Amino acid sequence: MGPTYVFSSTFGRVLTAATAGVALAATLAVLGDLALRDVLTTVLASALGTLLVWAAFARPAVEVSDGEVVLVNVTRTVRIPWPLLERAEARWSLEVHTTDGRRWTAWAAPRSSAAGGAMRARRGGAQDTGRRPATAEGVQAAIDERQAALLSAGHLDGSRALAEAAGLRVTVSWHRATIAAVVVLTGAVVATRVL
C-alpha cells in the first residue's frame, strides 16, 4: 500500500559520530604517554561512552509500515501489528495505545519544540526519502494516515477478532547485546581502576 517510513534522529547519528571521533582522538593522545592501565581505561571508557550515545540517540527510531508499527527504544524494541493498534497520540513523546489497554512510548519521537519547528521550516520540512525527522506530531500523523488508508482499503476489517483468535500479540524484544556490552564495559572500566 505505502512506503515504509523510518523516523529517527539525524542529530543522534551526528552526535554518535562526533563522540566516536573524540573517543578515538583521546585514545590516540594517550597511547604513548600513559601506562598500559591508563591507556586501557581510556579505550574502554571511550568505547562505553560511544556505545551509550549511540544507544540513547542514534539507534532509537519509529518504523511505520503496512504490517506494523515498530518502536525501537533505548533498551527494547516493541512491535505492534496494526490489528492491535488502538491509536497514537503526541504527548511529551509519541504514545501508542494498544487494544489490550497498554501504552507504549517512543523514545525517538519527542514532542517538537518551537526552535525545532522553525529549523525544519527553514530547511523546507522533511523530504520523502524513507527517513524522516522524528517528532511526536509527525509520527502520529504518519500512523494516523497509514491506519486510515488500511481501514479504507478494507485490510483491517475484522482483523481484531482474527488477531485475537490467532493469539497475535505485541512483541517486546530486549536489546540484550547492548545491555550486556554496557555492563561488561562498565565492569571493565571499574576493574582497570581497582586492580
ABEGO torsion letter per residue (X at the ends): XBBBBBBBBAAAAAAAAAAAAAAAAAAAAAAAABBAAAAAAAAAAAAAAAAAAAAAAAABBBBBBAABBBBBBAABBBBBBAAABABBBBBABBBBBBAAGBBBBBAABBBBBAAAAAAAAAAGEBBBAGBBBBBAAAAAAAAAAAAAAAAAAGAABGAAAAAAAAGBBBBBBBBAAAAAAAAAAAAAAAAAAAX
